[in-house]
Amino acid sequence: MTGNLERYAERHARAADVVTAVAMCVCTLFGAQISTSESSPPHALWPAWILVVSGVAVLGARTHPRATLAVTTGAAALLTALGYLPSPLLLAPVMTALYWLAALTDSRTTGRYGRAAVAVLPATSLAGAPLGDDLILRTVGTVLWLWLPMSLGSRSRFRRAYLESVQARATHAERTREEEARLRVAEERMRIARELHDAIAHHMAVAHAQAGTAAHLADTHPEQTRRILADLVGTTTSALLELRATVGVLRQSADPDADPLAPAPGLDRLATLVAACESAGLTVTVTTEGRARPLSPGVDLTAYRIIQEALTNATKHAPDHAARVRLHYQDSHLLVTVDNDGSPDGGAVPPVPGGGYGLMGMRERAHSVGGDLRAGPRPDGGFEVAAALPLPPPAPADTPAGRRPEETR
């Protein structure tokens, strides 16, 4: 019931103010008749106009709370100075003005104007009537009745501020949630693009090189051409299988328990990768230094993808059709290096066409697992890709007595 009245008063503020003003006039008329055994109200009629003015002033409490408090306090002070008892009914307009002042202004303004009203009304009440058994009512009672609406108004202001802050936080959370959703969508698109690039670009580059070599040798070396075409079938089959695995991983993204790295390849497939590159005409030399240790799925996938992308670029751009892969296991890092020599005149390898998205993808992958990558021309010609990827600390059983892992060759 109270909630319905509050909602109605908020929707029909003017009607609520008129009803309140009429109620204040009635309250003050009844309050002017209250007396004690030692004091009685004056019998003159003209103070009734003061009561009407005080009640009507309540109409401006919402829009002009300070002026309303000044008018109602002045009217109440005049009545109490004439000998009227400061009962709650007589003080009702002042109490209403104090409530709206506390509800609509800040604490400093409420305290300043409220203290003025609390100081004036007890003083005029004591000055307008002799001391008697109503002393407590004229002093302490008046102060308490005036402080009550100020506390209620302050509570209403705090509650309204709290609700506004809750609404603001909800709005901010909704906006943040939408921004986070857009960011997640962008990250997912980047992940899909990177996975598809890594799964397809290498195989397509190798297949292109194999097809070109087969077309060149078709007339003069038919046996070698048939062997290259057989390798081409294997390359395209590997591309289809890896594409199917990548799409399967992306479909599992809604499952929070799914491991997106589980279906991905690792260094255990390095030999297959080297064989595919050699079938496309690229001679690859693999060197492993240090004691090989198990890699985490993320580092294993990253190392494989970096080597795959670097060999793909070398297949397309290496002048001497040769590349070297070096894996160096240290205490805390795996150093992956893929390089090739330049042209006979010492020139560097031409830049990768298409804006270098493969190099950017390699760098992003290295950073995603806490590593680093650099790529660029070598001082003596050629191109080099070098990545440092983090390794877990070696187990005691992996370290021979008296020798460190990096000393093992």
C-alpha positions as CSV (number, residue, x, y, z in Angstrom):
1,M,0.0,0.0,0.0
2,T,2.8,2.4,0.9
3,G,4.7,1.6,-2.2
4,N,1.6,2.3,-4.4
5,L,1.2,5.7,-2.7
6,E,4.8,6.5,-3.3
7,R,4.6,5.6,-6.9
8,Y,1.4,7.6,-7.4
9,A,2.9,10.6,-5.6
10,E,6.0,10.4,-8.0
11,R,3.8,10.3,-11.1
12,H,1.4,13.0,-9.9
13,A,3.6,15.3,-7.9
14,R,1.4,18.4,-8.3
15,A,-1.7,16.6,-7.0
16,A,0.3,15.2,-4.1
17,D,1.5,18.7,-3.2
18,V,-2.0,20.1,-3.2
19,V,-3.3,17.3,-1.0
20,T,-0.3,17.9,1.3
21,A,-1.0,21.7,1.5
22,V,-4.6,21.1,2.4
23,A,-3.6,18.6,5.0
24,M,-1.1,21.1,6.5
25,C,-3.8,23.8,6.7
26,V,-6.1,21.3,8.6
27,C,-3.3,20.2,10.9
28,T,-2.3,23.8,11.8
29,L,-6.0,24.7,12.5
30,F,-6.3,21.8,14.9
31,G,-2.8,22.5,16.3
32,A,-3.8,26.1,17.1
33,Q,-6.5,24.7,19.5
34,I,-4.2,22.6,21.6
35,S,-3.3,24.0,25.0
36,T,-2.0,22.9,28.4
37,S,-3.3,23.6,31.9
38,E,-1.1,26.7,32.3
39,S,-1.4,28.1,28.8
40,S,-4.3,28.6,26.4
41,P,-4.2,29.9,22.8
42,P,-5.3,33.4,21.9
43,H,-8.9,33.8,20.8
44,A,-8.2,36.3,18.0
45,L,-9.2,35.3,14.5
46,W,-6.5,37.0,12.4
47,P,-3.8,34.4,13.2
48,A,-5.8,31.9,11.0
49,W,-4.5,33.7,7.9
50,I,-1.0,32.9,9.1
51,L,-2.0,29.3,9.2
52,V,-3.3,29.4,5.7
53,V,-0.2,31.1,4.4
54,S,2.0,28.5,6.1
55,G,0.0,25.6,4.6
56,V,-0.1,27.1,1.1
57,A,3.7,27.7,1.2
58,V,4.1,23.9,1.3
59,L,3.1,23.8,-2.4
60,G,6.6,25.1,-3.3
61,A,8.5,22.7,-1.1
62,R,9.7,20.6,-4.0
63,T,10.9,23.4,-6.2
64,H,12.0,26.0,-3.6
65,P,12.7,24.2,-0.4
66,R,14.8,27.0,1.2
67,A,12.1,29.7,0.6
68,T,9.4,27.3,1.8
69,L,11.3,26.7,5.0
70,A,11.8,30.4,5.6
71,V,8.0,31.1,5.1
72,T,6.8,28.2,7.3
73,T,9.4,28.9,10.0
74,G,8.5,32.6,10.1
75,A,4.7,31.8,10.3
76,A,5.4,29.2,13.1
77,A,7.7,31.6,15.0
78,L,5.0,34.3,14.8
79,L,2.3,32.0,16.2
80,T,4.5,30.6,19.0
81,A,5.5,34.2,19.9
82,L,1.7,35.0,20.3
83,G,1.4,32.1,22.8
84,Y,0.4,29.2,20.7
85,L,1.7,25.8,21.8
86,P,4.4,24.4,19.4
87,S,2.7,21.0,19.0
88,P,3.5,18.7,16.0
89,L,0.2,19.7,14.3
90,L,1.2,23.4,14.5
91,L,4.7,22.6,13.3
92,A,3.5,20.3,10.5
93,P,4.3,22.8,7.6
94,V,7.8,23.5,9.1
95,M,8.4,19.7,9.4
96,T,7.3,19.2,5.8
97,A,9.6,21.9,4.6
98,L,12.5,20.5,6.5
99,Y,11.9,17.0,5.0
100,W,12.0,18.3,1.4
101,L,15.0,20.5,2.3
102,A,16.9,17.4,3.6
103,A,15.7,15.2,0.7
104,L,16.6,17.7,-2.1
105,T,19.7,19.5,-1.0
106,D,23.1,18.5,0.5
107,S,23.9,17.8,4.1
108,R,25.6,21.1,4.6
109,T,22.6,23.2,3.5
110,T,20.2,21.0,5.5
111,G,22.3,21.4,8.6
112,R,22.6,25.2,8.2
113,Y,18.9,25.9,7.6
114,G,17.8,23.2,10.0
115,R,19.9,24.6,12.9
116,A,18.4,28.0,12.3
117,A,14.9,26.7,12.5
118,V,15.7,24.6,15.6
119,A,17.2,27.7,17.3
120,V,14.4,30.2,16.4
121,L,11.2,28.2,17.2
122,P,12.1,27.2,20.8
123,A,13.2,30.8,21.5
124,T,10.0,32.4,20.2
125,S,7.9,29.8,22.1
126,L,9.6,30.5,25.4
127,A,9.3,34.3,24.8
128,G,5.6,34.1,24.0
129,A,4.4,32.2,27.1
130,P,5.4,32.1,30.8
131,L,7.4,29.2,32.1
132,G,5.3,26.3,33.3
133,D,4.7,22.6,33.1
134,D,5.0,22.8,29.3
135,L,8.6,23.8,29.4
136,I,9.9,20.5,28.1
137,L,7.3,20.5,25.3
138,R,8.3,24.0,24.2
139,T,12.0,23.2,24.2
140,V,13.1,19.6,23.9
141,G,9.8,18.5,22.3
142,T,10.1,21.2,19.6
143,V,13.7,20.3,18.9
144,L,12.9,16.6,18.5
145,W,9.9,17.2,16.3
146,L,12.1,19.4,14.0
147,W,15.0,16.9,13.8
148,L,12.7,14.0,12.9
149,P,11.8,15.2,9.3
150,M,15.4,16.2,8.7
151,S,16.6,12.7,9.5
152,L,13.9,11.1,7.3
153,G,14.7,13.5,4.4
154,S,18.4,12.7,4.7
155,R,17.6,9.0,4.6
156,S,15.4,9.5,1.5
157,R,18.3,11.4,-0.2
158,F,20.8,8.6,0.6
159,R,18.4,5.9,-0.6
160,R,17.8,7.8,-3.8
161,A,21.5,8.3,-4.3
162,Y,22.1,4.6,-3.6
163,L,19.5,3.6,-6.2
164,E,21.0,5.9,-8.7
165,S,24.4,4.5,-8.2
166,V,23.1,1.0,-8.5
167,Q,21.4,1.9,-11.7
168,A,24.5,3.6,-13.0
169,R,26.6,0.5,-12.1
170,A,24.1,-1.7,-13.9
171,T,24.2,0.5,-17.0
172,H,28.0,0.5,-16.9
173,A,28.1,-3.3,-16.4
174,E,25.8,-3.7,-19.4
175,R,27.9,-1.5,-21.5
176,T,31.1,-3.2,-20.3
177,R,29.5,-6.6,-21.1
178,E,28.7,-5.5,-24.6
179,E,32.2,-4.2,-25.1
180,E,33.7,-7.4,-23.7
181,A,31.5,-9.5,-26.0
182,R,32.7,-7.5,-29.0
183,L,36.3,-7.9,-27.9
184,R,35.7,-11.7,-27.5
185,V,34.2,-11.8,-31.0
186,A,37.2,-9.9,-32.4
187,E,39.7,-12.2,-30.5
188,E,37.8,-15.3,-31.8
189,R,37.9,-14.0,-35.3
190,M,41.7,-13.5,-35.0
191,R,42.1,-17.0,-33.6
192,I,40.1,-18.5,-36.4
193,A,42.1,-16.5,-39.0
194,R,45.4,-17.6,-37.4
195,E,44.4,-21.2,-37.2
196,L,43.2,-21.4,-40.8
197,H,46.3,-19.5,-42.0
198,D,48.6,-22.0,-40.2
199,A,46.6,-25.0,-41.3
200,I,46.2,-24.1,-45.0
201,A,49.0,-21.6,-46.0
202,H,51.8,-24.0,-45.6
203,H,50.2,-26.9,-47.4
204,M,49.0,-24.7,-50.2
205,A,52.4,-23.2,-50.7
206,V,54.0,-26.7,-50.8
207,A,51.3,-28.0,-53.1
208,H,51.9,-25.0,-55.4
209,A,55.6,-25.7,-55.5
210,Q,55.1,-29.4,-56.1
211,A,52.6,-28.7,-59.0
212,G,55.0,-26.2,-60.6
213,T,57.9,-28.7,-60.4
214,A,55.8,-31.5,-61.8
215,A,54.7,-29.3,-64.7
216,H,58.3,-28.4,-65.4
217,L,59.5,-32.0,-65.3
218,A,56.5,-33.7,-67.0
219,D,58.1,-34.0,-70.4
220,T,61.7,-34.8,-69.5
221,H,61.4,-36.8,-66.2
222,P,58.1,-38.6,-66.1
223,E,59.1,-40.9,-63.3
224,Q,60.1,-38.0,-61.0
225,T,56.9,-36.2,-62.1
226,R,54.8,-39.1,-60.9
227,R,56.6,-39.2,-57.6
228,I,56.0,-35.5,-57.1
229,L,52.3,-35.9,-58.0
230,A,52.1,-38.7,-55.4
231,D,53.6,-36.3,-52.9
232,L,51.1,-33.7,-54.0
233,V,48.3,-36.0,-53.1
234,G,49.7,-36.5,-49.7
235,T,50.2,-32.7,-49.2
236,T,46.6,-32.0,-50.1
237,T,45.4,-34.8,-47.9
238,S,47.3,-33.4,-45.0
239,A,45.8,-30.0,-45.6
240,L,42.3,-31.4,-45.6
241,L,42.9,-33.4,-42.4
242,E,44.4,-30.4,-40.6
243,L,41.6,-28.2,-41.8
244,R,39.1,-30.7,-40.4
245,A,40.9,-30.8,-37.1
246,T,41.0,-27.0,-36.9
247,V,37.3,-26.7,-37.6
248,G,36.6,-29.3,-35.0
249,V,38.6,-27.4,-32.4
250,L,36.6,-24.2,-33.3
251,R,33.3,-26.0,-32.9
252,Q,34.4,-27.1,-29.4
253,S,35.0,-23.5,-28.2
254,A,31.6,-23.5,-26.4
255,D,32.7,-26.3,-24.2
256,P,34.6,-24.8,-21.2
257,D,36.4,-28.1,-20.5
258,A,37.6,-28.6,-24.1
259,D,41.3,-28.2,-24.8
260,P,41.8,-26.2,-28.0
261,L,45.4,-27.3,-28.3
262,A,44.9,-31.0,-28.0
263,P,44.2,-31.8,-31.7
264,A,47.0,-29.4,-32.9
265,P,50.3,-30.8,-34.2
266,G,53.7,-30.5,-32.4
267,L,57.4,-31.2,-33.0
268,D,56.6,-34.9,-33.2
269,R,55.4,-34.2,-36.7
270,L,58.5,-32.2,-37.7
271,A,59.8,-35.1,-39.9
272,T,56.6,-35.1,-41.9
273,L,56.8,-31.4,-42.3
274,V,60.4,-31.6,-43.5
275,A,59.5,-34.4,-46.0
276,A,56.7,-32.3,-47.4
277,C,59.0,-29.3,-47.9
278,E,61.7,-31.5,-49.6
279,S,59.1,-32.9,-52.0
280,A,58.5,-29.3,-53.0
281,G,62.2,-28.8,-53.8
282,L,63.4,-27.3,-50.5
283,T,66.4,-29.0,-48.8
284,V,65.9,-28.8,-45.0
285,T,68.6,-29.6,-42.4
286,V,67.4,-30.2,-38.8
287,T,69.8,-29.9,-35.9
288,T,69.0,-30.5,-32.2
289,E,71.2,-29.3,-29.4
290,G,70.8,-30.0,-25.7
291,R,68.7,-32.6,-24.1
292,A,65.2,-32.7,-25.5
293,R,62.5,-32.3,-22.9
294,P,58.7,-32.7,-23.1
295,L,57.0,-29.4,-24.0
296,S,53.7,-28.0,-22.8
297,P,50.9,-28.3,-25.5
298,G,51.0,-24.5,-26.1
299,V,54.8,-24.3,-26.6
300,D,54.8,-27.5,-28.7
301,L,52.2,-26.1,-31.0
302,T,53.9,-22.7,-31.2
303,A,57.3,-24.2,-32.0
304,Y,55.7,-26.3,-34.8
305,R,53.8,-23.4,-36.3
306,I,56.8,-21.1,-36.3
307,I,58.9,-23.7,-38.1
308,Q,56.0,-24.4,-40.5
309,E,55.6,-20.8,-41.4
310,A,59.3,-20.1,-41.7
311,L,59.8,-23.1,-44.0
312,T,56.7,-22.0,-46.1
313,N,58.3,-18.7,-46.6
314,A,61.6,-20.3,-47.5
315,T,59.9,-22.6,-50.0
316,K,58.6,-19.6,-51.8
317,H,61.5,-17.2,-51.5
318,A,64.8,-18.9,-50.6
319,P,67.1,-18.4,-53.7
320,D,69.2,-21.5,-52.9
321,H,66.1,-23.7,-52.1
322,A,67.7,-24.7,-48.8
323,A,66.9,-24.0,-45.1
324,R,68.3,-24.9,-41.7
325,V,66.2,-25.7,-38.6
326,R,68.0,-25.5,-35.2
327,L,66.4,-26.6,-31.9
328,H,68.5,-25.6,-28.9
329,Y,67.2,-26.8,-25.5
330,Q,68.5,-24.7,-22.6
331,D,67.6,-24.6,-18.9
332,S,64.6,-22.3,-19.3
333,H,64.1,-21.8,-23.0
334,L,63.9,-23.6,-26.3
335,L,65.6,-21.6,-29.0
336,V,64.1,-22.2,-32.4
337,T,66.0,-20.9,-35.4
338,V,65.1,-21.2,-39.1
339,D,67.4,-19.6,-41.6
340,N,68.6,-19.8,-45.2
341,D,71.3,-18.2,-47.3
342,G,70.8,-15.3,-49.7
343,S,71.3,-15.1,-53.4
344,P,74.7,-15.6,-54.9
345,D,75.4,-11.9,-54.9
346,G,74.7,-11.7,-51.2
347,G,71.2,-10.1,-51.4
348,A,68.6,-10.8,-48.8
349,V,65.5,-12.9,-49.3
350,P,62.7,-10.8,-50.8
351,P,60.0,-9.7,-48.3
352,V,57.0,-12.0,-47.9
353,P,54.2,-10.7,-50.1
354,G,50.8,-10.0,-48.7
355,G,51.8,-7.6,-45.9
356,G,53.7,-10.1,-43.7
357,Y,50.7,-11.6,-41.9
358,G,52.6,-14.9,-41.4
359,L,55.4,-13.1,-39.6
360,M,52.9,-11.2,-37.5
361,G,51.1,-14.5,-36.6
362,M,54.4,-16.1,-35.6
363,R,55.2,-13.2,-33.3
364,E,51.7,-13.3,-31.7
365,R,52.0,-17.0,-31.1
366,A,55.4,-16.6,-29.4
367,H,54.1,-13.8,-27.2
368,S,51.0,-15.8,-26.3
369,V,53.1,-18.5,-24.6
370,G,55.4,-16.0,-22.9
371,G,58.2,-16.2,-25.5
372,D,59.7,-13.8,-28.0
373,L,60.4,-13.8,-31.7
374,R,62.5,-11.8,-34.1
375,A,62.7,-12.1,-37.9
376,G,64.6,-10.3,-40.5
377,P,67.5,-10.4,-43.1
378,R,70.8,-11.8,-42.0
379,P,73.9,-9.6,-42.1
380,D,75.6,-11.9,-44.7
381,G,72.4,-12.4,-46.8
382,G,69.4,-14.6,-46.4
383,F,66.6,-14.5,-43.9
384,E,66.4,-15.8,-40.3
385,V,63.5,-16.4,-37.9
386,A,64.5,-16.9,-34.3
387,A,62.2,-17.6,-31.4
388,A,62.8,-18.1,-27.6
389,L,60.0,-20.2,-26.0
390,P,59.8,-20.9,-22.3
391,L,60.5,-24.4,-21.0
392,P,59.5,-26.0,-17.7
393,P,62.3,-26.6,-15.2
394,P,64.2,-29.9,-15.9
395,A,63.4,-32.8,-13.7
396,P,66.3,-34.1,-11.6
397,A,66.2,-37.4,-13.6
398,D,66.7,-35.4,-16.8
399,T,70.1,-33.9,-15.7
400,P,73.1,-36.2,-15.7
401,A,75.4,-36.0,-12.7
402,G,78.1,-33.4,-13.2
403,R,76.7,-32.2,-16.5
404,R,74.3,-29.4,-17.4
405,P,71.6,-29.9,-20.0
406,E,73.1,-27.4,-22.4
407,E,76.4,-29.3,-22.4
408,T,74.7,-32.4,-24.0
409,R,75.1,-32.6,-27.7
